[in-house]
Amino acid sequence: MSALTDKATAPEDGVPLLFVELDNCYESAQELAAKIDKYMRFCQRKVRDADGTERPMWRTRWWVPDGRHADQPHPPLLLAFNRVGPRNPNTVIAQLAELTQRHWQGTAYDGFHMYDGKLPIVVTGMKQLKEHGPAGAIFRRFGRPHNQTLLETIGNPRREAHDARQRTEYEAREREYKEQLRRVAQERKAEREARRPACANCGARYTDERWKAIEPAGWDAPRETHPHLCDDCKQRAITAECQAEHTEHGHQEHDQAVPEQKNGGTWISRFRS
């Protein structure tokens, strides 16, 4: 296993930072585990950045996107085994996974694992890389039972699926809530329309303004003169009342101006001194 200095980045492919190590099968699992211990200490080392903020030293040298809340694992380590030396990589990998479990094992949470502060360790073989290429499902992450593609191994597919379900459920609840609000608003509107007054003369339903005008108001508010009529009928009624009042007033003036007739039409006037 070479010194832990080789790295690969491919942000356009979803791989922001990946440390890659080649092992020629000469070292034991214990020796590899000791080196991974050093790697963890390197990842955990913190320094003050230029802005005075304390952060992991490796983040001051390489850029990676911030992890999601409460889940910020260290950069993944890929071990590529090249079967040149005498050791069986399958045996070494099984032993190495057990020896380094404290570094890579996540915390179970609602159907997936969180890997905050953990080290994703991924293994593969040079033979598989030559046969299937880096895009093949030839990578095994410690703690997972099956081979995956590289992006799947360094990612968290079960959390992605969980978050997708959460988003779907949230969106469904949001739609249902909005539908409930719509139904309630529709029911209230129907109830209000059922209470809307109708004109006693023409039968037309009151407008909102007319309805508000006939509602009880304060003591100092003018009294509504025609609460049983719509605006149009009210105006016609007022006009008719004014005309009738004017006509009646004219008759009264006429009656006061004409003297009383008696004795077959003879005008009789009496003057008293």
Residue pairs with C-beta under 8 A, 6 or more apart in sequence:
1 21
1 22
1 23
1 27
1 31
1 32
1 35
1 79
2 21
2 22
4 19
4 21
4 35
4 38
4 39
4 42
4 77
6 19
6 20
6 21
6 22
7 17
7 18
7 19
7 20
7 62
7 75
8 15
8 18
8 19
8 20
9 15
9 16
9 17
9 18
9 62
13 151
14 151
14 155
15 150
15 151
15 154
16 63
16 64
16 65
17 62
17 63
17 64
17 75
18 75
18 76
18 77
18 78
18 154
19 39
19 75
19 76
19 77
19 78
20 78
20 80
21 77
21 78
21 79
21 80
22 80
22 82
22 126
23 32
23 79
23 80
23 81
23 82
23 89
23 92
24 82
24 84
24 85
25 81
25 82
25 83
25 84
25 85
25 86
25 87
25 88
25 89
25 92
26 84
26 85
26 86
26 87
27 87
28 87
28 92
28 95
29 91
29 92
29 93
29 95
29 96
29 99
30 95
30 99
32 79
32 92
32 96
33 96
33 99
33 100
36 77
36 96
36 100
36 103
36 119
36 121
37 100
37 103
39 77
39 119
40 74
40 103
40 119
42 57
42 58
43 56
43 58
43 74
43 75
43 119
44 56
44 74
44 117
45 56
45 57
45 58
46 54
46 55
46 56
46 57
47 54
47 55
47 57
47 60
48 54
49 55
49 59
49 60
56 74
58 74
58 75
62 75
64 75
66 72
67 73
67 116
70 114
70 116
71 114
71 115
71 116
71 156
71 159
72 116
72 117
73 115
73 116
73 117
73 118
73 119
73 120
74 117
74 118
74 119
74 120
76 119
76 120
76 121
76 122
76 153
76 154
77 119
77 120
77 121
77 122
78 122
78 123
78 124
78 139
78 150
79 93
79 96
79 121
79 122
79 123
79 124
80 123
80 124
80 125
80 126
80 129
81 89
81 92
81 93
81 123
81 124
81 125
81 126
82 125
82 126
83 89
83 125
83 126
83 127
89 125
93 123
93 140
96 121
97 104
97 121
97 142
97 143
100 119
100 121
100 142
101 142
101 143
103 118
103 119
103 121
104 115
104 118
104 119
104 120
104 121
104 141
104 142
104 143
105 118
105 143
106 113
106 114
106 115
106 118
106 143
107 113
107 114
107 115
107 116
110 162
111 158
111 162
112 156
112 158
112 159
112 161
112 162
113 143
113 156
113 158
113 159
114 159
115 156
120 141
120 142
120 153
120 154
121 141
121 142
122 139
122 140
122 141
122 142
122 150
122 153
122 154
123 139
123 140
123 142
124 138
124 139
124 140
125 138
128 136
128 138
129 138
132 138
134 150
135 149
135 150
136 149
137 147
137 148
137 149
137 152
138 147
139 147
139 148
139 149
139 150
139 152
139 153
140 146
140 147
140 148
140 153
141 148
141 153
141 154
144 153
148 157
193 205
196 205
196 206
196 211
197 205
197 206
197 211
197 214
198 204
198 205
198 206
199 205
199 206
199 228
199 229
199 230
199 233
200 228
200 229
201 228
201 229
201 230
201 233
201 237
202 230
202 232
202 233
204 230
204 232
206 214
206 230
207 230
207 231
209 231
210 230
210 231
213 224
214 224
214 227
225 234
225 238
226 233
226 234
226 237
226 238
229 237
259 267
259 269
261 267
262 268
